[in-house]
Amino acid sequence: MLGWSMMFLIIALIAAVFGFTGIVTAAVGIAKFLFVVFLILFVLSLLFGRRSIR
């Protein structure tokens, strides 16, 4: 997760350098999509991750 956040920090900095053009909307779209995906995976891991098979 930390790797993904660092990657999007770099993308955000590059987008700022390019002047908030079309690359920003692409990065925002990807960031929103990945946020939802990782939020769902986080909730699922909380629900199912603590169960042990015995």
N, CA, C and O atoms as a DFTB+ gen file, in Angstrom:
216 C
 N C O
     1  1       0.817      -1.195       0.000
     2  2       0.000       0.000       0.000
     3  2       0.863       1.262       0.000
     4  3       0.537       2.253      -0.654
     5  1       1.948       1.208       0.731
     6  2       2.828       2.375       0.768
     7  2       3.446       2.617      -0.600
     8  3       3.659       3.762      -0.999
     9  1       3.729       1.553      -1.308
    10  2       4.277       1.692      -2.655
    11  2       3.303       2.379      -3.600
    12  3       3.692       3.218      -4.412
    13  1       2.027       2.010      -3.481
    14  2       1.001       2.651      -4.324
    15  2       0.867       4.134      -3.987
    16  3       0.741       4.969      -4.882
    17  1       0.894       4.459      -2.691
    18  2       0.754       5.871      -2.322
    19  2       1.953       6.678      -2.800
    20  3       1.798       7.827      -3.215
    21  1       3.141       6.094      -2.746
    22  2       4.325       6.794      -3.247
    23  2       4.247       6.977      -4.762
    24  3       4.651       8.013      -5.290
    25  1       3.724       5.966      -5.453
    26  2       3.587       6.064      -6.903
    27  2       2.631       7.199      -7.280
    28  3       2.907       7.972      -8.198
    29  1       1.497       7.295      -6.562
    30  2       0.558       8.357      -6.884
    31  2       1.038       9.724      -6.431
    32  3       0.626      10.735      -7.000
    33  1       1.891       9.783      -5.430
    34  2       2.517      11.056      -5.081
    35  2       3.399      11.526      -6.224
    36  3       3.389      12.705      -6.577
    37  1       4.157      10.612      -6.802
    38  2       5.020      10.959      -7.935
    39  2       4.172      11.373      -9.136
    40  3       4.500      12.343      -9.820
    41  1       3.082      10.646      -9.397
    42  2       2.191      11.014     -10.505
    43  2       1.599      12.402     -10.278
    44  3       1.499      13.197     -11.212
    45  1       1.205      12.692      -9.037
    46  2       0.639      14.009      -8.730
    47  2       1.673      15.117      -8.933
    48  3       1.344      16.193      -9.431
    49  1       2.917      14.853      -8.550
    50  2       3.957      15.860      -8.750
    51  2       4.239      16.080     -10.232
    52  3       4.432      17.216     -10.667
    53  1       4.262      15.005     -11.005
    54  2       4.470      15.140     -12.448
    55  2       3.310      15.897     -13.084
    56  3       3.521      16.735     -13.961
    57  1       2.079      15.605     -12.641
    58  2       0.917      16.307     -13.171
    59  2       0.977      17.797     -12.844
    60  3       0.588      18.632     -13.661
    61  1       1.460      18.126     -11.659
    62  2       1.601      19.539     -11.298
    63  2       2.633      20.219     -12.185
    64  3       2.455      21.375     -12.569
    65  1       3.705      19.519     -12.510
    66  2       4.728      20.091     -13.385
    67  2       4.164      20.339     -14.778
    68  3       4.467      21.361     -15.393
    69  1       3.353      19.421     -15.280
    70  2       2.770      19.582     -16.614
    71  2       1.654      20.618     -16.660
    72  3       1.160      20.935     -17.742
    73  1       1.252      21.143     -15.530
    74  2       0.332      22.267     -15.525
    75  2      -1.143      21.911     -15.466
    76  3      -1.972      22.634     -16.020
    77  1      -1.482      20.833     -14.817
    78  2      -2.879      20.471     -14.620
    79  2      -3.644      20.378     -15.937
    80  3      -4.654      21.053     -16.132
    81  1      -3.158      19.551     -16.814
    82  2      -3.828      19.333     -18.094
    83  2      -4.549      17.992     -18.066
    84  3      -5.039      17.584     -17.013
    85  1      -4.625      17.309     -19.180
    86  2      -5.353      16.062     -19.284
    87  2      -4.790      14.939     -18.431
    88  3      -5.513      14.013     -18.065
    89  1      -3.495      15.016     -18.108
    90  2      -2.891      13.959     -17.299
    91  2      -3.461      13.966     -15.888
    92  3      -3.487      12.932     -15.221
    93  1      -3.915      15.121     -15.434
    94  2      -4.478      15.216     -14.090
    95  2      -5.789      14.440     -14.008
    96  3      -6.022      13.703     -13.050
    97  1      -6.632      14.606     -15.002
    98  2      -7.913      13.890     -14.963
    99  2      -7.702      12.387     -15.056
   100  3      -8.452      11.618     -14.455
   101  1      -6.698      11.964     -15.797
   102  2      -6.397      10.535     -15.875
   103  2      -5.889      10.030     -14.521
   104  3      -6.306       8.966     -14.063
   105  1      -5.009      10.772     -13.891
   106  2      -4.481      10.358     -12.591
   107  2      -5.568      10.356     -11.524
   108  3      -5.599       9.476     -10.664
   109  1      -6.457      11.339     -11.582
   110  2      -7.555      11.387     -10.617
   111  2      -8.488      10.207     -10.821
   112  3      -8.940       9.596      -9.852
   113  1      -8.778       9.885     -12.062
   114  2      -9.641       8.736     -12.341
   115  2      -9.038       7.435     -11.858
   116  3      -9.727       6.607     -11.262
   117  1      -7.756       7.254     -12.113
   118  2      -7.069       6.043     -11.648
   119  2      -7.022       6.015     -10.123
   120  3      -7.237       4.966      -9.515
   121  1      -6.746       7.145      -9.512
   122  2      -6.662       7.204      -8.051
   123  2      -8.006       6.889      -7.408
   124  3      -8.061       6.164      -6.414
   125  1      -9.087       7.423      -7.961
   126  2     -10.417       7.128      -7.419
   127  2     -10.748       5.654      -7.556
   128  3     -11.269       5.038      -6.626
   129  1     -10.444       5.085      -8.724
   130  2     -10.718       3.668      -8.953
   131  2      -9.927       2.798      -7.985
   132  3     -10.484       1.890      -7.367
   133  1      -8.620       3.073      -7.849
   134  2      -7.791       2.272      -6.963
   135  2      -8.176       2.470      -5.498
   136  3      -8.067       1.536      -4.703
   137  1      -8.619       3.660      -5.134
   138  2      -9.078       3.898      -3.768
   139  2     -10.265       2.997      -3.448
   140  3     -10.310       2.386      -2.380
   141  1     -11.219       2.911      -4.359
   142  2     -12.392       2.072      -4.134
   143  2     -11.988       0.603      -4.076
   144  3     -12.464      -0.136      -3.214
   145  1     -11.121       0.177      -4.980
   146  2     -10.681      -1.225      -4.998
   147  2      -9.974      -1.581      -3.694
   148  3     -10.276      -2.610      -3.089
   149  1      -9.034      -0.739      -3.255
   150  2      -8.297      -1.046      -2.033
   151  2      -9.172      -0.908      -0.793
   152  3      -8.942      -1.601       0.198
   153  1     -10.164      -0.033      -0.827
   154  2     -11.094       0.067       0.290
   155  2     -11.906      -1.217       0.421
   156  3     -12.097      -1.725       1.526
   157  1     -12.380      -1.736      -0.697
   158  2     -13.130      -2.995      -0.685
   159  2     -12.239      -4.141      -0.215
   160  3     -12.659      -4.957       0.605
   161  1     -11.009      -4.206      -0.731
   162  2     -10.089      -5.262      -0.299
   163  2      -9.744      -5.147       1.185
   164  3      -9.592      -6.161       1.865
   165  1      -9.623      -3.940       1.681
   166  2      -9.344      -3.729       3.098
   167  2     -10.489      -4.229       3.966
   168  3     -10.267      -4.915       4.964
   169  1     -11.712      -3.883       3.582
   170  2     -12.879      -4.324       4.349
   171  2     -13.000      -5.851       4.304
   172  3     -13.296      -6.483       5.318
   173  1     -12.774      -6.432       3.139
   174  2     -12.836      -7.892       3.032
   175  2     -11.757      -8.564       3.862
   176  3     -12.002      -9.604       4.473
   177  1     -10.569      -7.984       3.890
   178  2      -9.503      -8.574       4.699
   179  2      -9.803      -8.434       6.188
   180  3      -9.416      -9.299       6.974
   181  1     -10.478      -7.370       6.587
   182  2     -10.881      -7.251       7.989
   183  2     -11.921      -8.295       8.352
   184  3     -11.885      -8.863       9.443
   185  1     -12.847      -8.545       7.438
   186  2     -13.915      -9.499       7.717
   187  2     -13.433     -10.940       7.697
   188  3     -13.795     -11.725       8.572
   189  1     -12.626     -11.293       6.716
   190  2     -12.254     -12.688       6.515
   191  2     -10.833     -13.027       6.935
   192  3     -10.480     -14.205       6.989
   193  1     -10.021     -12.046       7.229
   194  2      -8.614     -12.294       7.521
   195  2      -8.345     -12.855       8.901
   196  3      -7.317     -13.497       9.114
   197  1      -9.229     -12.633       9.828
   198  2      -8.981     -13.061      11.214
   199  2      -9.483     -14.476      11.483
   200  3      -9.241     -15.025      12.558
   201  1     -10.158     -15.048      10.548
   202  2     -10.658     -16.404      10.747
   203  2      -9.544     -17.412      10.506
   204  3      -8.843     -17.355       9.496
   205  1      -9.395     -18.327      11.444
   206  2      -8.366     -19.358      11.294
   207  2      -9.034     -20.696      10.987
   208  3     -10.142     -20.984      11.439
   209  1      -8.322     -21.500      10.202
   210  2      -8.829     -22.811       9.836
   211  2      -8.246     -23.845      10.803
   212  3      -7.033     -24.049      10.847
   213  1      -9.109     -24.486      11.566
   214  2      -8.643     -25.479      12.557
   215  2      -9.517     -26.694      12.525
   216  3      -9.289     -27.638      13.281
